[in-house]
Amino acid sequence: MPSDRLLWAEKNYLFAGSHSAAKRGAMIYSFFAICKKHGVNPYEWLKHTLQNIMSNN
């Protein structure tokens, strides 16, 4: 159930230490959730993206 996962994440953000840390945690959680939804390996996507950024500069 997605609402259960959201509630779990929301409870964890209470212990993030600051509002900005909670926002960063939410962004990372969202990144992994979107990767999972679309069947994308997050490690491979990030590796490919960073290599392309480096090769374009």
VEXSE-283004 format. One record per residue (C-alpha): residue number from 0; x, y, z. Coordinates in steps of 0.001 Angstrom, whole numbers, plus 500000, padded with zeros to 6 digits. Layout:
BEGIN
SITE  resi    east   north      up
SITE   NUM       X       Y       Z
...
***
This chain:
BEGIN
SITE  resi    east   north      up
SITE     0  500000  500000  500000
SITE     1  501532  503302  498929
SITE     2  499892  505241  501754
SITE     3  501607  502968  504309
SITE     4  504989  503619  502696
SITE     5  504352  507350  502667
SITE     6  503388  507296  506336
SITE     7  506546  505311  507149
SITE     8  508703  507825  505266
SITE     9  506917  510745  506892
SITE    10  507656  509347  510354
SITE    11  511333  508882  509465
SITE    12  511617  512495  508308
SITE    13  510746  513613  511835
SITE    14  514217  512425  512842
SITE    15  516107  513990  509926
SITE    16  517575  516722  512099
SITE    17  516473  519694  510033
SITE    18  513943  520729  507435
SITE    19  516547  520778  504650
SITE    20  517755  517279  505582
SITE    21  514159  516041  505472
SITE    22  513721  517590  502017
SITE    23  516893  515863  500772
SITE    24  515640  512570  502188
SITE    25  512298  513040  500461
SITE    26  514037  513726  497133
SITE    27  516143  510571  497434
SITE    28  513106  508506  498436
SITE    29  511182  509900  495450
SITE    30  514087  509155  493086
SITE    31  514181  505497  494133
SITE    32  510379  505177  494002
SITE    33  510270  506586  490458
SITE    34  513113  504306  489344
SITE    35  511278  501298  490770
SITE    36  508017  502326  489092
SITE    37  509704  502560  485682
SITE    38  511936  499500  486089
SITE    39  515160  501534  486040
SITE    40  518275  500527  487962
SITE    41  519082  503716  489937
SITE    42  522797  502930  490209
SITE    43  523168  502372  486464
SITE    44  521108  505471  485643
SITE    45  523171  507673  487940
SITE    46  526449  506189  486668
SITE    47  525404  506776  483040
SITE    48  524206  510321  483751
SITE    49  527369  511355  485603
SITE    50  529591  509871  482891
SITE    51  527684  511823  480234
SITE    52  527997  515044  482221
SITE    53  531743  514505  482564
SITE    54  532202  513731  478860
SITE    55  530244  516844  477796
SITE    56  532427  519247  479811
***
